Each structure stands twice: as structure tokens, then as C-alpha cells.
Amino acid sequence: MATPNDTYSRRNRLDLMEPSEKIIYEAIQEIEKIGADVRLTDAINMLSGAKELVSDFIDKKQTEEKYVINKNIKLFKDLKSNSITNSFFEKNKVEVTFDSSQQYLCFINYKEGDGAYGLGTTFLEALKNGIEKFNETKRT
């Protein structure tokens, strides 16, 4: 049996809408309460079109982000399974985080007060930069 998750797309479910979509949806609901008039119908149609454009943008952005994340995870797993790099990951604790400045940070054998070895705009860039800097400094 189909569930609501299977039947309705994200853009049509209030619980999954982004705040910008909800605001437009709520504006439409308020206009509908005013009454019936051609001008109000035109306004609702314009707002509905605006909501669809916003939803299209959000859906595309989420799809791209999922693709990049999944691609990076696969590449990271491939990197970890490579015999050359595998020993590095066995000997060192490697962590890559995403911070509030929209950067990925790579920590290797992190201890309180240590900074990141590498940073980048992508997971793999931060990982690559971190491993390179770690190997240059030979800090363990």
C-alpha cells in the first residue's frame, strides 16, 4: 500500500517544505480567506507560480547536494580501501567536518587545542589537503 511519502512530493508536504515555501503557501491561504474576486485569483496564481519556482530551485539544490555528498562518500570509501592509503587510515584517526563558515575541515589524530590540517570547499579537497599537510609535518 502506498504511503503519503510515496504519493506526495516534498514540495506538496507542509512538514517537508522549506520556510520560504511555507511563507508563500500561508500567504495564499490568507488571500483565499478574503473572498472571491478575479484580482485575488490572479494574485493566488502569481504566488503559486512563485512557490513552484522556489520549490524547483530547492529541489534542484537538494538533488545536487545529495549527488555531491554521495559521490564524495564513494570516493572516500574507495580511497580508504586503496592499499596505499589504507595503512594511513589504519594508523591515524581522520575526521572531516563541515563548519559554520561553509568549509570542510580535516583533523588527523585530533587532540584538544589542535587545529585542522586541511580545509577545503569540498570534503575531498579538505581530506587531500589535510593528509598532505600531515605528511609534510609528520606530526603524530
N, C-alpha and C positions, 0 to 999 in steps of 0.2 A: 504494500500500500504506500502511495506517495505521501510524503510529509510536507509541511509548509516549506521546509528548507529546499526540497526538490522542486516545488511548484513555483515559488516566487523568487525573483532575482533580488539581490541585495538592495538595489535602488528602490524597490517597492515594499520593503520591510522597514517599518519605523525603528525597530530595535537594531538594525544594521546601518541606518543612514548616518552620514557624517553630519555634524552640526549645521553646516551651510545648507545641506539638503533639507534638514528638518525646518530650518527657518523659512525657506521658500514654501515648503509644504504647509506650515502653520499659517503663513500669510494667505495662501489660497483658501484654507479653511475659514479664516476670518472674513475674507471677501465674500465667500458663499453665504455667510450668515447675514450679510447686509440686505440681500434681496435679489430680485431678478431684474436685470437690465442688460441691454446689449453691450454697454460700456463695461459693465462688470464682467460679463462673459469674455470680452476682449482682453481685459486685464488678467483674468484667470488663464486664458490661453497663452498670453505672453509669459506669465510666471511659470506655467507648466513647461513651456519651451525652454525657459531659463534653467529650470530644475533639471531637465533632460541633458542640457549642455554641461551643467555642473556634474551630474551623475556620469556622463560619458568620460569627462576628464578624470574623475575619481576612479572609475573602473579601469581606465587605461593605465593610470599611475599605479594602482594596486597590482595589476597584471604584470607590469614592467618590474616592479619591486620584487614580486614573488619569483619572477624569472631570474633576476639578478641574484637573489638570495639562494635559490635552488642551484643555480649554476656555480656560485661560489662554494656552496656546501659540497657539491660533487667534486669540484676541483680540489678542495681542501682534503676530502677523503682520498682522492687519487694521489695527492701529494703525500699524505700520511702513509699510504700503502706502498709508495715507491721505496725500494730497498735502500737507496742513498739517503733519503730524508727520513726514513723510518727510524733509524738509530737516533737522529736528533730528537724526534718526538718521544722516543723511549727514555732518553737521558734527561730531557728538560720538560718542565711544565709550561705549556704555551697557552696563553689566553688572549683572545681578541675581543675587545668590547667596543660598543658604539656609544659615544658620549654626547652631551648636550650641544657641543659645538659642531655636530654633524660630521665628526671624524671617527674613523676606526683607530683604535689604539692597540698595539701588540705588546703584551707583557710576557717576559720569559723568566721563569723562576722568581716570580714576584715576592718581594719582602716589603714590609711596611716602610714607606718612605721612598721606595724606588719609583722612578719614572718609567714611562713607556720606552721601549727600544725602538719602536717604529710607529709611524702613523700614516694614514692614507685616506683617500676618499672612498676606497673600496676595501672590503675585507682582505682580499688577496694582496693588495698593494701594501697594506699595513703589515700583513704577515711577512711578505717578502722583505720589506724594509727592516722589520724587527729582527728577522733571522740574520740578515746581512750585518746589521749593526752589532748584534750579539756576537757574531763570529769575529768581527773586527776587534772588539774589545776583550773577547774571551773571558767575560765575566760569568761566573757560575754561582 
